[in-house]
Amino acid sequence: MAGWEALKEIVQLEIVQRGEEGCDVSGFHDLRAAAGDDQAKLMGVYQQLMALEIGEDFPYQEPSDLPSIRALRPEGPRQLAADHSEAEWRNRFQGAWLGRSIGCALGKPLECGPFMAGSEGRPGWKNVELWFKGADAWPIRGYTPESSRASAEYDLKLSVWCKKSMKEHIQFMETDDDIRYTVLGLILLEKQGLDFDSWDIGKLWHMYLSYQQVCTAETQAYLNFAQVTSHMKGEKTPDWAEKSEWVRTWLNPYREWIGAQIRADGLAYGAAGNPQLAAELAWRDASFSHVKNGIYGEMFVAAMIAAAFHETDNERIVEIGLSEIPSNCRLAHDIRKAVDIARSAVDQLDLVDRIWEAFKQYHCVHTNNNAALVAAALIFAKDDFELAITTAVLGGWDTDCNGATVGSIMGAKLGGDKLPASWADPLHDTLYSEVRGFHPIAISECADRSYEVFKKVSAAYGAGRSSL
């Protein structure tokens, strides 16, 4: 049975998902309504949805396997010649980990309904603006204030479980799924280097994450994986390729949501300067729980992060990200639209307003709208770290995820010594991840370990061990 929501809601979301994938879902809302709460009838509707074929007039090409994805991607640099001193490499890894933590902490208290999906006819970004203005903290120049007049005036409330990330209380990067997955990426590369696939992702999660620490697509894949394997046995069965398709799709209408996209960083750090390898590692990871644009989101972000260790121009970084996903997928079209908006935006509010209007048809934690906002924030902010993370968070939707991704890319590009002390100092070089051995841990230690992993991965890649 479904692990995240009741079957009735799963069917509703699957109707939307199948429609977005190019299927004709006419009449399915009526079928769902007629089924009521009858589980057998709802399952019958679900089975019909999953049997639908994509329409011949669907204009996009969206495979989920790596060879087909690569066959449809545009030209790209694949590997960059980043020639940094050891000190500069370490500085950039410090920037990546610290920037990710800063952006995540800024957006974390805002990760709740009104700021993500909007309320009372207002878009999410407007509620973010109202909160900071009501706290006399506009424009955004620091972490999210605990109190705001917007609470009484507009009935806005911050996430109740994020007090340790609020301006008045922040002392470290508190635990968050965006940070846990970054830690898990580091652990995986330390333990296995390049020798892993989606099976190993499932085993990693079952070893380090509790069921309560995963959400949406990750929840369902975690549950599905438990049904096809045993936690007592670590051997991958010969039929994993067939089983893996069931694991990532069964009762999983979230398979193109943002969950995979936020898992890119720890893997991409290991492939710094190598966008193609970063995208491949992201594909292996995302394929455990996602398909199509859900996979492309992680590949796009991973390639951008890897590129940011070498490239200095944000437009070029976004272009490199696009070079690792199919040129004619929905995500690529959406990113290009976002880039056009960012180039012509007159100010920060104009940007987030136009991005919201362009992509508000998506769920607030879908891959495409959030990736579009990330790309737009990077293009708009250029070299300004603070402007980049505050734009990403101001835009609404998945506030902590977007702040973390933009912070990671900007941190890798600028280096830790270029990040503003007003943002870095409150974290006291400390994160708590709720992962064994990383609770607490110094952010700088994570950065140093990623640098060591990067050296190991680079040597293995040079020896021809880049693919399974």
RODRENDO-33928 format. One record per residue (C-alpha): residue number from 1; residue in three letters; x, y, z. Coordinates in Angstrom, 3 decimals. Layout:
BEGIN
[NUM,'ALA',[X,Y,Z]]
...
//
This chain:
BEGIN
[1,'MET',[0.000,0.000,0.000]]
[2,'ALA',[1.011,3.615,-0.380]]
[3,'GLY',[3.582,4.875,2.080]]
[4,'TRP',[3.136,8.634,1.886]]
[5,'GLU',[-0.597,9.230,1.359]]
[6,'ALA',[-3.835,7.295,1.206]]
[7,'LEU',[-4.647,5.456,-2.015]]
[8,'LYS',[-7.354,7.969,-2.925]]
[9,'GLU',[-4.791,10.777,-2.964]]
[10,'ILE',[-2.266,8.579,-4.778]]
[11,'VAL',[-4.759,8.039,-7.602]]
[12,'GLN',[-5.489,11.757,-7.808]]
[13,'LEU',[-1.795,12.578,-8.081]]
[14,'GLU',[-1.284,9.770,-10.598]]
[15,'ILE',[-3.912,11.310,-12.860]]
[16,'VAL',[-1.904,14.523,-12.878]]
[17,'GLN',[1.369,12.654,-13.374]]
[18,'ARG',[0.130,10.580,-16.285]]
[19,'GLY',[-1.295,13.698,-17.915]]
[20,'GLU',[2.053,15.471,-17.584]]
[21,'GLU',[3.763,12.429,-19.101]]
[22,'GLY',[1.642,12.806,-22.224]]
[23,'CYS',[-1.234,10.388,-21.614]]
[24,'ASP',[-4.902,11.089,-22.246]]
[25,'VAL',[-6.464,11.052,-18.781]]
[26,'SER',[-9.927,12.155,-19.864]]
[27,'GLY',[-12.614,10.703,-17.606]]
[28,'PHE',[-10.254,9.529,-14.876]]
[29,'HIS',[-11.291,12.185,-12.381]]
[30,'ASP',[-14.844,10.870,-12.707]]
[31,'LEU',[-13.645,7.287,-12.279]]
[32,'ARG',[-11.767,8.235,-9.128]]
[33,'ALA',[-14.787,10.042,-7.719]]
[34,'ALA',[-17.035,7.078,-8.493]]
[35,'ALA',[-14.658,4.721,-6.692]]
[36,'GLY',[-15.108,6.694,-3.473]]
[37,'ASP',[-13.092,5.123,-0.684]]
[38,'ASP',[-13.379,1.589,-2.018]]
[39,'GLN',[-9.769,0.367,-2.096]]
[40,'ALA',[-10.371,-2.328,-4.723]]
[41,'LYS',[-12.085,0.109,-7.077]]
[42,'LEU',[-9.392,2.726,-6.536]]
[43,'MET',[-6.730,0.154,-7.309]]
[44,'GLY',[-8.582,-0.698,-10.501]]
[45,'VAL',[-8.489,2.951,-11.543]]
[46,'TYR',[-4.800,3.101,-10.670]]
[47,'GLN',[-4.038,0.035,-12.788]]
[48,'GLN',[-5.846,1.593,-15.743]]
[49,'LEU',[-3.810,4.766,-15.344]]
[50,'MET',[-0.535,2.862,-15.308]]
[51,'ALA',[-1.512,0.993,-18.472]]
[52,'LEU',[-2.039,4.177,-20.494]]
[53,'GLU',[0.177,4.805,-23.493]]
[54,'ILE',[1.815,8.152,-24.169]]
[55,'GLY',[0.045,9.962,-26.998]]
[56,'GLU',[1.669,10.020,-30.409]]
[57,'ASP',[1.341,13.808,-30.443]]
[58,'PHE',[3.375,14.251,-27.233]]
[59,'PRO',[6.134,16.635,-28.350]]
[60,'TYR',[8.888,15.599,-25.936]]
[61,'GLN',[11.502,12.835,-25.884]]
[62,'GLU',[11.984,11.617,-22.330]]
[63,'PRO',[13.779,8.298,-21.773]]
[64,'SER',[14.961,7.170,-18.355]]
[65,'ASP',[17.934,4.987,-19.329]]
[66,'LEU',[21.387,6.552,-19.507]]
[67,'PRO',[22.363,5.614,-23.095]]
[68,'SER',[19.144,7.096,-24.484]]
[69,'ILE',[19.505,10.223,-22.353]]
[70,'ARG',[23.030,10.726,-23.639]]
[71,'ALA',[21.939,10.188,-27.226]]
[72,'LEU',[19.466,13.073,-26.886]]
[73,'ARG',[21.618,15.589,-25.035]]
[74,'PRO',[23.190,18.597,-26.781]]
[75,'GLU',[26.896,19.185,-27.171]]
[76,'GLY',[28.768,19.882,-23.957]]
[77,'PRO',[32.273,20.040,-22.481]]
[78,'ARG',[31.809,16.722,-20.543]]
[79,'GLN',[35.053,17.274,-18.591]]
[80,'LEU',[36.659,20.574,-17.626]]
[81,'ALA',[40.327,21.273,-17.114]]
[82,'ALA',[40.174,22.728,-13.625]]
[83,'ASP',[43.776,23.440,-12.601]]
[84,'HIS',[43.588,24.546,-8.980]]
[85,'SER',[46.143,24.373,-6.222]]
[86,'GLU',[45.335,22.078,-3.319]]
[87,'ALA',[44.487,25.109,-1.193]]
[88,'GLU',[42.054,26.396,-3.810]]
[89,'TRP',[40.402,23.008,-4.235]]
[90,'ARG',[39.882,22.791,-0.490]]
[91,'ASN',[38.499,26.314,-0.450]]
[92,'ARG',[35.958,25.450,-3.127]]
[93,'PHE',[34.811,22.293,-1.343]]
[94,'GLN',[34.452,24.354,1.818]]
[95,'GLY',[32.395,26.863,-0.157]]
[96,'ALA',[30.151,24.162,-1.571]]
[97,'TRP',[29.345,22.557,1.793]]
[98,'LEU',[29.030,25.879,3.585]]
[99,'GLY',[26.979,27.487,0.819]]
[100,'ARG',[24.605,24.536,0.783]]
[101,'SER',[24.158,24.750,4.531]]
[102,'ILE',[23.545,28.512,4.453]]
[103,'GLY',[20.949,28.346,1.694]]
[104,'CYS',[19.181,25.418,3.332]]
[105,'ALA',[19.068,27.117,6.733]]
[106,'LEU',[17.625,30.297,5.223]]
[107,'GLY',[14.794,28.459,3.486]]
[108,'LYS',[14.088,25.823,6.126]]
[109,'PRO',[11.636,27.800,8.342]]
[110,'LEU',[9.683,28.778,5.215]]
[111,'GLU',[9.158,25.185,4.074]]
[112,'CYS',[5.419,25.086,4.756]]
[113,'GLY',[2.196,25.563,2.820]]
[114,'PRO',[1.682,29.342,2.587]]
[115,'PHE',[5.264,30.059,1.523]]
[116,'MET',[5.520,27.072,-0.801]]
[117,'ALA',[2.109,26.917,-2.473]]
[118,'GLY',[0.648,30.313,-1.603]]
[119,'SER',[-2.477,31.225,0.351]]
[120,'GLU',[-5.542,33.482,0.136]]
[121,'GLY',[-4.914,34.088,-3.541]]
[122,'ARG',[-1.317,35.168,-2.943]]
[123,'PRO',[1.626,33.303,-4.508]]
[124,'GLY',[4.179,31.759,-2.198]]
[125,'TRP',[6.828,34.351,-3.023]]
[126,'LYS',[4.487,37.143,-1.933]]
[127,'ASN',[4.042,35.507,1.458]]
[128,'VAL',[7.822,35.251,1.836]]
[129,'GLU',[8.112,38.950,1.049]]
[130,'LEU',[5.319,39.800,3.513]]
[131,'TRP',[7.007,37.823,6.283]]
[132,'PHE',[10.331,39.613,5.950]]
[133,'LYS',[8.697,43.013,5.559]]
[134,'GLY',[6.573,42.352,8.641]]
[135,'ALA',[9.767,41.542,10.542]]
[136,'ASP',[11.440,44.761,9.370]]
[137,'ALA',[14.011,42.551,7.644]]
[138,'TRP',[13.372,43.483,4.004]]
[139,'PRO',[15.200,43.114,1.688]]
[140,'ILE',[16.430,39.732,2.858]]
[141,'ARG',[19.907,40.154,4.323]]
[142,'GLY',[19.915,37.450,6.977]]
[143,'TYR',[18.251,34.298,8.259]]
[144,'THR',[14.472,34.062,8.615]]
[145,'PRO',[13.165,36.027,11.636]]
[146,'GLU',[11.096,34.122,14.162]]
[147,'SER',[8.349,36.761,14.426]]
[148,'SER',[6.595,38.983,11.914]]
[149,'ARG',[3.535,41.214,11.825]]
[150,'ALA',[2.505,39.089,8.845]]
[151,'SER',[1.521,36.396,11.326]]
[152,'ALA',[-1.406,38.443,12.624]]
[153,'GLU',[-2.086,40.428,9.466]]
[154,'TYR',[-2.031,37.570,6.950]]
[155,'ASP',[-2.290,34.443,9.125]]
[156,'LEU',[1.193,33.295,8.133]]
[157,'LYS',[3.162,30.859,10.281]]
[158,'LEU',[6.661,29.425,9.949]]
[159,'SER',[7.408,25.713,10.137]]
[160,'VAL',[7.098,24.789,13.792]]
[161,'TRP',[9.936,22.231,13.685]]
[162,'CYS',[12.581,24.667,12.369]]
[163,'LYS',[13.164,26.998,15.316]]
[164,'LYS',[16.884,26.203,15.381]]
[165,'SER',[17.233,27.707,11.894]]
[166,'MET',[15.538,31.003,12.743]]
[167,'LYS',[17.551,34.187,12.995]]
[168,'GLU',[17.205,34.514,16.755]]
[169,'HIS',[18.281,30.941,17.512]]
[170,'ILE',[20.588,29.682,14.763]]
[171,'GLN',[23.874,28.229,16.030]]
[172,'PHE',[24.508,25.455,13.490]]
[173,'MET',[23.019,23.762,10.436]]
[174,'GLU',[20.229,21.680,11.912]]
[175,'THR',[19.255,18.328,10.501]]
[176,'ASP',[17.406,18.372,7.201]]
[177,'ASP',[16.845,15.958,4.345]]
[178,'ASP',[18.802,18.237,2.009]]
[179,'ILE',[21.825,17.836,4.266]]
[180,'ARG',[21.315,14.132,5.006]]
[181,'TYR',[21.414,13.227,1.328]]
[182,'THR',[24.580,15.274,0.844]]
[183,'VAL',[26.144,13.330,3.694]]
[184,'LEU',[24.952,10.024,2.221]]
[185,'GLY',[26.532,10.911,-1.129]]
[186,'LEU',[29.834,11.464,0.641]]
[187,'ILE',[29.515,8.181,2.561]]
[188,'LEU',[28.704,6.248,-0.618]]
[189,'LEU',[31.729,7.558,-2.506]]
[190,'GLU',[33.995,6.966,0.489]]
[191,'LYS',[32.853,3.364,0.785]]
[192,'GLN',[32.384,2.356,-2.854]]
[193,'GLY',[33.904,4.959,-5.114]]
[194,'LEU',[32.473,4.577,-8.601]]
[195,'ASP',[31.295,1.000,-8.052]]
[196,'PHE',[27.595,1.450,-7.280]]
[197,'ASP',[24.191,1.433,-8.898]]
[198,'SER',[20.598,2.047,-7.830]]
[199,'TRP',[20.583,-1.192,-5.798]]
[200,'ASP',[23.337,0.237,-3.625]]
[201,'ILE',[21.281,3.402,-3.131]]
[202,'GLY',[18.470,1.336,-1.663]]
[203,'LYS',[20.831,-0.533,0.654]]
[204,'LEU',[22.434,2.753,1.714]]
[205,'TRP',[19.078,4.269,2.638]]
[206,'HIS',[17.989,1.212,4.566]]
[207,'MET',[21.261,1.277,6.466]]
[208,'TYR',[21.376,4.977,7.352]]
[209,'LEU',[17.853,6.408,7.101]]
[210,'SER',[14.746,5.588,9.076]]
[211,'TYR',[11.430,5.362,7.292]]
[212,'GLN',[10.375,8.646,8.894]]
[213,'GLN',[13.327,10.504,7.361]]
[214,'VAL',[12.181,10.094,3.758]]
[215,'CYS',[9.391,11.855,1.877]]
[216,'THR',[7.172,11.416,-1.205]]
[217,'ALA',[9.068,9.502,-3.930]]
[218,'GLU',[11.764,8.470,-1.486]]
[219,'THR',[9.170,7.101,0.937]]
[220,'GLN',[7.569,4.959,-1.726]]
[221,'ALA',[10.834,3.689,-3.197]]
[222,'TYR',[12.112,2.928,0.321]]
[223,'LEU',[8.971,0.907,1.015]]
[224,'ASN',[8.947,-0.819,-2.373]]
[225,'PHE',[12.603,-1.765,-2.037]]
[226,'ALA',[11.863,-3.407,1.309]]
[227,'GLN',[9.327,-5.622,-0.454]]
[228,'VAL',[11.747,-6.924,-3.086]]
[229,'THR',[14.797,-7.460,-0.900]]
[230,'SER',[15.751,-8.479,2.612]]
[231,'HIS',[17.614,-6.247,5.034]]
[232,'MET',[19.427,-9.394,6.172]]
[233,'LYS',[20.915,-10.092,2.746]]
[234,'GLY',[23.059,-7.676,0.778]]
[235,'GLU',[23.262,-9.510,-2.528]]
[236,'LYS',[21.740,-7.944,-5.606]]
[237,'THR',[19.505,-10.413,-7.433]]
[238,'PRO',[19.939,-11.038,-11.195]]
[239,'ASP',[16.495,-9.613,-11.908]]
[240,'TRP',[17.205,-6.236,-10.261]]
[241,'ALA',[16.820,-4.385,-13.574]]
[242,'GLU',[13.203,-5.538,-13.819]]
[243,'LYS',[12.514,-5.070,-10.127]]
[244,'SER',[14.028,-1.591,-10.111]]
[245,'GLU',[11.387,-0.334,-12.529]]
[246,'TRP',[8.679,-1.491,-10.122]]
[247,'VAL',[10.499,-0.008,-7.129]]
[248,'ARG',[10.603,3.473,-8.631]]
[249,'THR',[7.109,3.549,-10.131]]
[250,'TRP',[4.675,1.455,-8.066]]
[251,'LEU',[2.258,3.747,-6.212]]
[252,'ASN',[4.775,6.524,-6.795]]
[253,'PRO',[3.136,9.519,-8.512]]
[254,'TYR',[5.983,11.658,-7.108]]
[255,'ARG',[8.526,10.140,-9.499]]
[256,'GLU',[9.118,13.478,-11.221]]
[257,'TRP',[9.160,15.558,-8.054]]
[258,'ILE',[12.185,17.276,-6.518]]
[259,'GLY',[13.385,14.433,-4.264]]
[260,'ALA',[16.170,13.264,-6.551]]
[261,'GLN',[17.282,16.778,-7.406]]
[262,'ILE',[18.222,17.490,-3.783]]
[263,'ARG',[20.390,14.374,-3.633]]
[264,'ALA',[22.932,15.475,-6.240]]
[265,'ASP',[25.469,17.403,-4.213]]
[266,'GLY',[27.452,14.820,-2.279]]
[267,'LEU',[27.956,12.837,-5.481]]
[268,'ALA',[28.699,15.865,-7.654]]
[269,'TYR',[31.403,17.058,-5.279]]
[270,'GLY',[33.219,13.817,-5.970]]
[271,'ALA',[33.082,14.594,-9.688]]
[272,'ALA',[34.161,18.227,-9.400]]
[273,'GLY',[35.144,19.597,-12.804]]
[274,'ASN',[33.624,16.594,-14.586]]
[275,'PRO',[29.980,17.352,-15.511]]
[276,'GLN',[29.481,14.141,-17.469]]
[277,'LEU',[30.600,11.936,-14.590]]
[278,'ALA',[28.570,13.994,-12.112]]
[279,'ALA',[25.487,13.530,-14.270]]
[280,'GLU',[26.113,9.790,-14.528]]
[281,'LEU',[26.437,9.413,-10.764]]
[282,'ALA',[23.259,11.439,-10.378]]
[283,'TRP',[21.500,9.171,-12.868]]
[284,'ARG',[22.490,6.078,-10.867]]
[285,'ASP',[21.124,7.691,-7.710]]
[286,'ALA',[17.932,9.169,-9.165]]
[287,'SER',[17.026,5.970,-10.991]]
[288,'PHE',[16.275,4.318,-7.671]]
[289,'SER',[13.195,6.460,-7.067]]
[290,'HIS',[12.492,8.626,-10.116]]
[291,'VAL',[11.949,8.595,-13.877]]
[292,'LYS',[12.274,11.068,-16.737]]
[293,'ASN',[12.316,14.675,-15.535]]
[294,'GLY',[12.789,13.520,-11.960]]
[295,'ILE',[16.064,11.950,-13.096]]
[296,'TYR',[16.987,14.884,-15.318]]
[297,'GLY',[16.626,17.289,-12.393]]
[298,'GLU',[19.370,15.541,-10.456]]
[299,'MET',[21.558,15.213,-13.542]]
[300,'PHE',[21.108,18.905,-14.396]]
[301,'VAL',[22.004,20.050,-10.886]]
[302,'ALA',[24.916,17.613,-10.559]]
[303,'ALA',[26.449,18.822,-13.817]]
[304,'MET',[26.080,22.454,-12.721]]
[305,'ILE',[27.727,21.754,-9.376]]
[306,'ALA',[30.626,19.945,-11.030]]
[307,'ALA',[31.017,22.781,-13.526]]
[308,'ALA',[30.968,25.415,-10.775]]
[309,'PHE',[34.312,24.122,-9.471]]
[310,'HIS',[35.814,25.420,-12.715]]
[311,'GLU',[33.495,27.848,-14.488]]
[312,'THR',[32.968,31.412,-13.280]]
[313,'ASP',[30.031,32.453,-15.452]]
[314,'ASN',[26.591,31.376,-14.222]]
[315,'GLU',[25.076,31.336,-17.696]]
[316,'ARG',[27.779,28.923,-18.754]]
[317,'ILE',[27.177,26.790,-15.656]]
[318,'VAL',[23.462,26.503,-16.495]]
[319,'GLU',[24.307,25.738,-20.122]]
[320,'ILE',[26.596,22.906,-19.013]]
[321,'GLY',[23.819,21.544,-16.824]]
[322,'LEU',[21.500,21.496,-19.815]]
[323,'SER',[24.151,19.716,-21.887]]
[324,'GLU',[23.710,16.556,-19.781]]
[325,'ILE',[19.933,16.103,-20.210]]
[326,'PRO',[17.779,15.539,-23.308]]
[327,'SER',[17.427,18.770,-25.254]]
[328,'ASN',[13.760,18.069,-26.000]]
[329,'CYS',[12.466,17.181,-22.545]]
[330,'ARG',[10.032,19.245,-20.495]]
[331,'LEU',[12.735,20.228,-18.031]]
[332,'ALA',[15.066,21.574,-20.707]]
[333,'HIS',[12.250,23.644,-22.216]]
[334,'ASP',[11.341,25.006,-18.784]]
[335,'ILE',[14.933,25.872,-17.912]]
[336,'ARG',[15.397,27.749,-21.167]]
[337,'LYS',[12.199,29.701,-20.474]]
[338,'ALA',[13.461,30.546,-16.991]]
[339,'VAL',[16.788,31.722,-18.372]]
[340,'ASP',[14.990,34.090,-20.751]]
[341,'ILE',[12.954,35.481,-17.846]]
[342,'ALA',[16.070,35.977,-15.736]]
[343,'ARG',[17.871,37.831,-18.493]]
[344,'SER',[15.083,40.383,-18.824]]
[345,'ALA',[14.011,40.695,-15.165]]
[346,'VAL',[14.197,44.280,-13.904]]
[347,'ASP',[14.555,43.367,-10.230]]
[348,'GLN',[14.253,40.494,-7.779]]
[349,'LEU',[10.480,40.769,-7.297]]
[350,'ASP',[9.878,40.980,-11.037]]
[351,'LEU',[11.921,37.819,-11.484]]
[352,'VAL',[10.159,35.669,-8.903]]
[353,'ASP',[6.730,36.928,-9.968]]
[354,'ARG',[7.321,35.998,-13.598]]
[355,'ILE',[8.884,32.643,-12.701]]
[356,'TRP',[5.880,31.832,-10.498]]
[357,'GLU',[3.409,32.712,-13.241]]
[358,'ALA',[5.338,30.698,-15.822]]
[359,'PHE',[5.483,27.488,-13.759]]
[360,'LYS',[2.669,27.622,-11.199]]
[361,'GLN',[0.912,24.693,-12.915]]
[362,'TYR',[3.365,22.319,-11.222]]
[363,'HIS',[3.103,20.970,-7.690]]
[364,'CYS',[5.182,23.080,-5.300]]
[365,'VAL',[7.737,20.270,-4.928]]
[366,'HIS',[7.880,19.192,-8.570]]
[367,'THR',[11.291,19.062,-10.221]]
[368,'ASN',[10.628,21.427,-13.102]]
[369,'ASN',[9.402,24.594,-11.436]]
[370,'ASN',[12.027,24.408,-8.705]]
[371,'ALA',[14.870,23.725,-11.145]]
[372,'ALA',[13.640,26.663,-13.230]]
[373,'LEU',[13.770,28.919,-10.177]]
[374,'VAL',[17.270,27.695,-9.340]]
[375,'ALA',[18.495,28.452,-12.861]]
[376,'ALA',[16.813,31.860,-12.872]]
[377,'ALA',[18.317,32.808,-9.504]]
[378,'LEU',[21.800,31.883,-10.726]]
[379,'ILE',[21.467,33.846,-13.957]]
[380,'PHE',[19.962,36.873,-12.227]]
[381,'ALA',[22.443,37.053,-9.329]]
[382,'LYS',[25.623,36.514,-11.327]]
[383,'ASP',[28.478,36.598,-8.753]]
[384,'ASP',[26.444,37.824,-5.759]]
[385,'PHE',[26.091,34.944,-3.289]]
[386,'GLU',[23.577,36.697,-1.074]]
[387,'LEU',[21.403,37.788,-3.984]]
[388,'ALA',[21.476,34.255,-5.389]]
[389,'ILE',[20.340,32.434,-2.249]]
[390,'THR',[17.775,35.046,-1.250]]
[391,'THR',[16.241,35.017,-4.741]]
[392,'ALA',[16.020,31.225,-4.707]]
[393,'VAL',[14.292,31.251,-1.309]]
[394,'LEU',[12.101,34.272,-2.045]]
[395,'GLY',[10.637,32.463,-5.050]]
[396,'GLY',[8.645,30.082,-2.836]]
[397,'TRP',[7.970,26.435,-3.704]]
[398,'ASP',[10.631,24.218,-2.077]]
[399,'THR',[12.417,27.010,-0.260]]
[400,'ASP',[15.109,25.102,1.598]]
[401,'CYS',[15.909,22.841,-1.341]]
[402,'ASN',[16.356,25.730,-3.762]]
[403,'GLY',[18.365,27.793,-1.308]]
[404,'ALA',[20.614,24.806,-0.668]]
[405,'THR',[21.168,24.014,-4.356]]
[406,'VAL',[21.940,27.605,-5.300]]
[407,'GLY',[24.167,27.987,-2.237]]
[408,'SER',[26.069,24.844,-3.192]]
[409,'ILE',[26.721,26.025,-6.738]]
[410,'MET',[27.666,29.565,-5.731]]
[411,'GLY',[29.865,28.268,-2.906]]
[412,'ALA',[31.735,25.900,-5.212]]
[413,'LYS',[32.239,28.743,-7.674]]
[414,'LEU',[33.313,31.439,-5.238]]
[415,'GLY',[35.055,29.401,-2.543]]
[416,'GLY',[34.472,29.419,1.177]]
[417,'ASP',[36.597,32.497,1.812]]
[418,'LYS',[34.323,34.588,-0.413]]
[419,'LEU',[31.076,33.733,1.371]]
[420,'PRO',[29.788,36.573,3.585]]
[421,'ALA',[30.700,36.199,7.257]]
[422,'SER',[27.220,37.416,8.209]]
[423,'TRP',[25.852,34.192,6.724]]
[424,'ALA',[28.687,31.804,7.581]]
[425,'ASP',[29.479,32.755,11.169]]
[426,'PRO',[26.068,31.890,12.721]]
[427,'LEU',[26.564,28.237,11.704]]
[428,'HIS',[29.792,27.935,13.722]]
[429,'ASP',[31.194,25.413,11.221]]
[430,'THR',[28.798,22.765,12.546]]
[431,'LEU',[26.043,20.588,11.146]]
[432,'TYR',[23.761,17.975,12.652]]
[433,'SER',[22.512,15.446,10.107]]
[434,'GLU',[20.980,12.602,12.149]]
[435,'VAL',[23.322,10.289,10.230]]
[436,'ARG',[25.733,8.158,12.246]]
[437,'GLY',[29.121,9.841,12.481]]
[438,'PHE',[27.773,13.151,11.184]]
[439,'HIS',[25.753,14.352,14.175]]
[440,'PRO',[27.412,16.693,14.905]]
[441,'ILE',[30.329,17.210,12.572]]
[442,'ALA',[32.307,20.202,11.381]]
[443,'ILE',[31.219,21.488,7.981]]
[444,'SER',[34.906,21.928,7.204]]
[445,'GLU',[35.536,18.236,7.942]]
[446,'CYS',[32.843,17.275,5.434]]
[447,'ALA',[34.517,19.543,2.901]]
[448,'ASP',[37.923,17.985,3.525]]
[449,'ARG',[36.493,14.493,3.165]]
[450,'SER',[34.806,15.448,-0.103]]
[451,'TYR',[38.144,16.693,-1.374]]
[452,'GLU',[39.763,13.349,-0.513]]
[453,'VAL',[36.899,11.511,-2.232]]
[454,'PHE',[37.319,13.753,-5.268]]
[455,'LYS',[40.971,12.721,-5.551]]
[456,'LYS',[40.049,9.048,-5.276]]
[457,'VAL',[37.245,9.318,-7.820]]
[458,'SER',[39.440,11.282,-10.230]]
[459,'ALA',[42.087,8.583,-10.116]]
[460,'ALA',[39.536,5.830,-10.689]]
[461,'TYR',[37.907,7.745,-13.550]]
[462,'GLY',[41.291,8.268,-15.149]]
[463,'ALA',[41.846,4.519,-14.941]]
[464,'GLY',[38.735,3.919,-17.008]]
[465,'ARG',[36.339,2.873,-14.226]]
[466,'SER',[33.710,5.528,-14.998]]
[467,'SER',[30.797,3.256,-15.833]]
[468,'LEU',[29.297,0.052,-14.508]]
//
